[in-house]
Amino acid sequence: MSPPAVEGLLRETAPRVLATLVRRHGRFDTCEDAVQEALLAAAVQWPERGIPDNPYGWLITVASRRLADQLKSEESRRRREVAVALSDQRGDVEVPDQDDTLTLLLLCCHPELTPASQVALTLRAVGGLTTAEIARAFLVPEATMAQRISRAKRLILRAGGRFELPPPGDRRPRFAVVLQVLYLIFNEGYAATSGPKVTRADLTVEAIRITRVVRDLLPDDGEVAGLLGLMLLTDARRPARTAPDGTPVPLAEQDRSQWDSALIDEGIELVTAALTGSPLGPYQLQAAIAAVHAEAARAEDTDWPQIAALYELLEQMSPSPVVRLNRAVAVAMVHGPAAGLDLLATLDQDGRMAEHHRVAAVRAHLLDLAGDHAAAEASFLDAARSSTSIPERLYLEAQAARLKADQLASPELLRRRLGPGRRWPRSMAR
């Protein structure tokens, strides 16, 4: 098997191995170190010697032996006893039938952690990304990310986090955190908030992979299906989202022949099944909106009244400034830009969006549609100054420059500049 194929297999198997060791022995950080050593050994040996018949069992065996070695070196009597018990094992370690990945996800999304720490720990423990890969994804030094992950592990330990599923009554809020973390990971990959690229495929692919795992573990959960459908329908547009020079391409201008039809078909199937067989939830509604966009062969075929109605329902169910922002665009497409601007104005006093460039960007777009090009130009420049994404900033500046050029070339502006009694240049007299 080729090294990339080995890497994919290891990334898929690692969370189950780590979950098994943590369930048996606790000690999240020590178990993770042991698993990382086992993964390194596999990455070196498997391409040369071939994949073992039972990769999962091989990794558990090697990681358990590494854990025994680590425990032997510690002074604690309790840890020495655990090490002796492990070192007495001869041959392969028994491979459990159960899959503890969901329990591991819930532990990584412990409510005592900040969202940033939840994302980092999930990518490290469940996604199988290295600390360096996570650091690159979020544009921070590797040492900073290592400290963040270490702090997260210590906080879980201090908070009494245990490797077990929460009681049935407490599971729904924890599952909601898991889905929110996966949603954040996907969004950061699909629309990178900073850096030189519009998208980060490594994050979107990993978010989809982990969500598929959760879907396998919770096949009857409509919101899990909705989130996976939303990811697939959104990621299907990724090939058309950037121009050859790397600048973003708005949805209305994308070449829809580049959209991934297989992902769209799978996403629509998931959304349809979830909407007809499960209680309605925010992820299902967002997926339904994405499905309406996906079903339009051309931008002008988009069913904007349906999208506006879905956003209104979404805002009633899960109000947020981002939902209001997107709803303003849909309302503008149905009732005109003035209606969208009125709705957008309700966000002006919302402190959560005070420094978010998207408010200014949407306002610029709606002002442009309304014909107020001078105000639109100013809003595009405001948005550009606030954006931390290099390609998006360049795009917003280009839109401002386009409007400025249009204004300079407008007959009315030329007439004012010429003044009364001045003749039009011959080249402009048409």
C-alpha positions in Angstrom: 0.0 0.0 0.0 1.3 3.5 -0.9 2.3 5.9 1.9 -0.7 8.2 1.2 -3.0 5.2 1.5 -1.3 4.1 4.8 -1.7 7.7 6.1 -5.4 7.6 5.3 -5.8 4.2 7.1 -3.9 5.4 10.1 -6.0 8.6 10.3 -9.2 6.6 10.2 -8.1 4.0 12.8 -6.2 6.2 15.3 -9.3 7.6 17.1 -10.6 4.1 17.8 -7.2 3.0 19.2 -6.9 6.1 21.4 -10.5 5.7 22.6 -9.8 2.1 23.5 -6.7 2.9 25.5 -8.3 5.8 27.3 -11.3 3.8 28.3 -9.1 1.0 29.7 -6.5 3.1 31.4 -7.6 6.7 31.7 -4.7 9.1 31.4 -5.7 10.9 28.1 -2.3 12.6 27.6 -0.2 9.4 28.3 -2.4 7.3 26.1 -2.2 9.8 23.3 1.6 9.8 23.4 1.6 6.0 23.2 -0.8 6.0 20.2 1.3 8.6 18.4 4.4 6.3 18.8 2.4 3.4 17.5 1.3 5.5 14.5 4.9 6.5 13.8 6.0 2.8 13.9 3.2 1.9 11.5 4.0 4.7 9.1 7.6 3.5 8.9 6.9 -0.3 8.8 3.7 -0.8 6.9 4.8 0.7 3.5 7.8 -1.7 3.6 6.4 -4.8 5.2 2.7 -4.5 4.2 -0.5 -3.8 6.1 -1.1 -6.4 8.9 -4.3 -8.5 8.7 -5.8 -6.6 11.6 -4.4 -3.0 11.5 -6.6 -2.0 14.5 -5.4 -4.8 16.6 -1.8 -4.2 15.6 -2.0 -0.5 16.7 -3.6 -1.4 20.0 -0.9 -4.0 20.7 1.9 -1.6 19.9 0.4 1.4 21.7 -0.4 -0.7 24.8 3.3 -1.8 24.9 4.4 1.8 24.5 2.1 2.7 27.3 3.5 0.0 29.5 7.0 1.4 28.9 5.9 4.9 29.8 4.2 3.8 32.9 7.2 1.8 34.0 9.3 4.9 34.1 7.1 6.7 36.6 7.5 6.7 40.3 3.8 6.4 41.3 3.1 3.0 42.9 -0.4 2.9 41.2 1.2 3.6 37.8 3.8 0.9 38.4 1.1 -1.6 39.2 -0.7 -0.7 35.9 2.6 -1.0 34.1 3.3 -4.5 35.5 -0.2 -5.6 34.5 0.4 -4.4 31.0 3.9 -5.8 30.7 2.6 -9.3 31.7 0.7 -9.4 28.5 2.3 -11.7 25.9 1.3 -11.5 22.3 -1.5 -9.3 21.0 -3.8 -7.3 23.2 -7.4 -8.3 23.1 -9.2 -6.1 20.5 -12.6 -4.9 21.8 -15.7 -5.0 19.6 -17.1 -1.6 20.7 -16.2 1.7 19.0 -15.5 4.4 21.6 -15.0 7.2 19.0 -18.2 9.0 20.1 -17.1 8.9 23.8 -13.7 10.3 22.7 -15.5 13.1 20.8 -17.6 14.0 23.8 -14.5 14.1 26.0 -12.7 16.4 23.5 -15.8 18.7 23.5 -15.9 18.9 27.3 -18.0 21.9 28.2 -15.2 23.4 30.4 -13.1 23.9 27.3 -13.2 27.0 25.1 -14.5 26.5 21.5 -10.9 27.0 20.2 -9.6 24.3 22.5 -12.4 21.9 21.7 -11.6 22.3 18.0 -7.9 21.8 18.5 -8.3 18.8 20.7 -10.9 17.2 18.4 -8.6 17.6 15.4 -5.7 16.2 17.4 -7.3 13.2 19.0 -10.2 12.3 16.6 -9.0 13.8 13.4 -5.5 12.4 13.7 -3.9 15.7 12.6 -0.5 16.5 14.1 0.0 19.5 16.2 2.0 21.1 13.4 -0.9 20.5 10.9 -3.4 22.1 13.3 -1.1 25.0 14.0 -0.7 25.6 10.2 -4.5 25.5 9.8 -5.0 28.2 12.3 -1.9 30.2 11.5 -0.3 30.0 15.0 3.1 28.7 15.9 3.3 25.0 16.6 4.5 25.7 20.2 1.4 27.8 20.8 -0.9 25.1 19.5 0.9 22.5 21.6 0.4 24.6 24.7 -3.3 25.0 23.9 -3.8 21.3 23.5 -1.9 20.5 26.7 -3.9 23.1 28.6 -7.1 21.5 27.3 -6.1 18.1 28.5 -5.2 19.4 31.9 -8.5 21.3 32.2 -10.4 18.1 31.4 -8.5 16.3 34.1 -9.1 19.1 36.7 -12.8 19.2 35.7 -13.1 15.5 36.5 -13.8 14.5 32.9 -14.2 10.8 32.6 -14.0 8.5 29.6 -17.6 7.5 29.6 -20.9 8.5 27.9 -22.8 11.1 29.9 -26.1 10.0 31.5 -28.9 9.8 29.0 -30.4 13.1 30.3 -27.1 15.0 29.8 -26.2 13.6 26.3 -28.2 16.0 24.1 -26.3 19.1 25.1 -23.0 17.3 24.8 -23.9 16.0 21.3 -24.9 19.6 20.4 -21.3 20.7 21.3 -19.8 18.0 19.2 -21.8 19.0 16.2 -21.0 22.7 16.8 -17.3 21.9 16.9 -17.5 19.9 13.6 -19.4 22.8 12.1 -16.7 25.2 13.1 -14.0 23.0 11.7 -15.8 22.7 8.4 -16.5 26.5 8.2 -12.9 27.4 8.9 -11.9 25.0 6.0 -14.6 26.2 3.6 -14.1 29.9 4.2 -10.8 30.4 5.9 -10.9 33.4 8.2 -7.3 34.3 7.6 -4.3 33.4 5.5 -3.5 33.3 1.8 -6.2 30.8 0.6 -10.0 31.0 0.3 -10.4 27.4 1.4 -8.6 24.8 3.4 -9.5 21.4 1.9 -7.6 19.5 4.7 -10.1 20.9 7.3 -13.3 20.4 5.2 -12.3 16.8 4.3 -11.5 16.0 7.9 -14.7 17.6 9.2 -16.8 15.6 6.8 -14.9 12.4 7.6 -15.5 12.8 11.4 -19.1 13.7 10.8 -19.5 10.5 8.8 -18.2 8.6 11.8 -20.7 10.3 14.1 -23.4 9.6 11.5 -22.5 5.9 11.6 -22.7 6.0 15.4 -26.0 7.9 15.5 -27.8 6.9 12.4 -31.2 8.0 13.6 -30.2 11.5 14.6 -31.7 14.0 12.2 -29.4 16.8 13.1 -26.3 14.7 12.5 -27.7 13.8 9.1 -28.6 17.5 8.5 -25.0 18.6 9.4 -23.5 16.0 7.1 -25.9 16.9 4.3 -25.0 20.6 4.8 -21.3 19.9 4.6 -21.6 17.8 1.5 -23.9 20.3 -0.3 -21.6 23.2 0.6 -18.3 21.4 -0.2 -19.7 20.4 -3.6 -19.3 24.0 -4.6 -15.6 24.2 -3.6 -14.1 23.6 -7.0 -15.9 26.6 -8.4 -15.3 28.9 -5.4 -11.9 30.3 -6.6 -10.7 31.9 -9.8 -7.4 30.7 -11.4 -5.6 33.5 -9.6 -7.0 32.4 -6.2 -9.6 35.1 -5.6 -13.0 34.1 -4.4 -15.9 33.7 -6.9 -19.4 34.7 -5.5 -22.1 32.1 -5.6 -24.0 33.8 -8.3 -21.0 33.9 -10.6 -19.8 30.3 -10.1 -19.5 27.8 -13.0 -22.1 25.3 -11.7 -20.8 22.6 -14.1 -17.8 22.4 -11.7 -20.0 21.5 -8.7 -19.6 17.9 -7.5 -22.9 16.3 -8.5 -22.2 13.1 -6.5 -21.9 15.1 -3.3 -25.0 17.1 -4.2 -27.0 13.9 -4.7 -25.8 12.4 -1.4 -26.5 15.6 0.4 -30.0 16.0 -0.9 -30.8 12.4 -0.1 -29.6 13.0 3.5 -31.6 16.2 3.9 -34.8 14.8 2.4 -34.7 11.7 4.7 -33.9 13.9 7.8 -36.7 16.4 7.1 -39.3 13.7 6.6 -38.3 11.4 9.5 -36.8 13.5 12.3 -37.8 16.5 14.5 -36.8 19.7 12.7 -33.5 21.3 13.7 -31.2 24.1 12.7 -28.7 22.0 10.8 -31.5 20.4 8.8 -32.8 23.9 7.9 -29.4 25.1 6.8 -29.0 22.0 4.7 -32.4 22.6 3.1 -31.2 26.1 2.2 -28.0 24.6 0.6 -30.2 22.1 -1.2 -32.3 24.8 -2.8 -29.1 26.5 -4.1 -27.8 23.2 -5.3 -31.0 22.4 -7.3 -30.8 25.6 -9.3 -29.1 25.0 -12.6 -28.5 28.7 -13.0 -28.2 31.5 -10.5 -31.3 33.2 -11.9 -33.2 29.9 -11.3 -32.7 30.1 -7.5 -35.9 29.9 -5.5 -35.2 32.9 -3.4 -38.7 33.1 -1.8 -38.2 29.6 -0.5 -34.8 30.4 0.8 -36.1 33.6 2.5 -38.9 31.5 4.2 -36.4 28.9 5.4 -34.1 31.7 6.8 -37.1 33.2 8.6 -37.9 29.8 10.2 -34.2 29.3 11.0 -34.0 32.6 12.8 -37.1 31.8 14.8 -35.6 28.4 15.8 -32.0 29.5 16.3 -31.6 33.3 16.3 -28.1 34.7 15.7 -26.6 37.7 13.9 -25.2 35.5 11.2 -28.6 34.0 10.4 -30.0 37.6 10.3 -27.2 38.6 8.0 -27.9 35.8 5.5 -31.6 36.4 5.8 -31.1 40.0 4.8 -29.6 38.9 1.5 -32.5 36.5 0.8 -35.0 39.2 1.6 -33.2 41.6 -0.7 -33.4 39.1 -3.5 -37.2 38.7 -3.0 -38.3 42.2 -2.0 -35.5 44.4 -3.3 -32.3 45.8 -1.8 -34.0 48.4 0.4 -35.8 45.7 2.3 -32.6 43.8 2.8 -30.8 47.0 4.0 -33.6 47.7 6.5 -33.1 44.2 8.0 -29.3 44.6 7.9 -29.6 47.8 9.9 -30.9 45.9 12.9 -27.4 44.4 13.3 -25.7 47.8 13.6 -26.0 47.8 17.4 -25.1 44.1 17.8 -21.7 44.0 19.5 -21.1 40.5 18.3 -20.8 41.7 14.7 -19.2 45.1 15.4 -15.8 44.0 13.9 -17.0 41.4 11.5 -16.3 42.3 7.9 -19.3 40.4 6.5 -21.8 43.1 7.7 -20.0 45.7 5.7 -19.5 43.4 2.7 -23.2 42.5 2.6 -24.2 46.2 3.0 -21.9 47.0 0.1 -23.5 44.4 -2.1 -27.0 45.6 -1.3 -26.1 49.2 -1.9 -24.6 48.3 -5.2 -27.8 46.5 -6.2 -29.7 49.6 -5.0 -27.6 51.9 -7.3 -25.9 53.8 -4.5 -22.4 53.1 -5.9 -20.6 55.7 -3.8 -21.9 54.3 -0.5 -21.3 50.8 -1.8 -17.6 51.6 -2.6 -17.1 53.0 0.9 -18.7 49.8 2.4 -16.5 47.6 0.3 -13.4 49.4 1.6 -14.7 49.1 5.2 -15.1 45.4 4.7 -11.7 45.0 3.2 -10.0 46.8 6.1 -11.7 44.4 8.5 -11.1 41.2 6.7 -8.2 38.9 7.8 -8.4 36.7 4.7 -6.0 37.9 2.1 -7.9 36.7 -1.0 -11.2 38.1 0.4 -9.6 41.4 1.1 -8.2 41.6 -2.4 -11.7 40.7 -3.8 -13.4 43.4 -1.7 -10.8 46.0 -2.8 -11.3 45.0 -6.4 -15.1 45.6 -6.0 -14.5 49.0 -4.6 -12.1 49.8 -7.4 -14.7 48.6 -10.0 -17.3 50.9 -8.5 -14.9 53.8 -8.4 -14.1 53.3 -12.1 -17.8 53.1 -13.0 -18.4 56.4 -11.2 -15.5 58.1 -12.9 -16.8 57.0 -16.3 -20.4 57.9 -15.6 -21.9 60.7 -17.9 -23.3 62.6 -14.9 -20.0 62.8 -13.2 -18.3 63.9 -16.4 -20.9 66.5 -16.9 -20.3 67.9 -13.4 -16.6 67.9 -14.0 -16.9 69.7 -17.4 -19.2 72.4 -15.9 -21.7 74.6 -17.6 -20.9 75.7 -21.2 -18.1 73.1 -21.7 -18.4 70.8 -24.6 -18.2 67.0 -24.3 -15.0 65.6 -25.7 -15.7 64.2 -29.2 -14.9 60.7 -28.1 -17.7 60.9 -25.4 -20.4 62.5 -27.6 -22.5 59.4 -28.4 
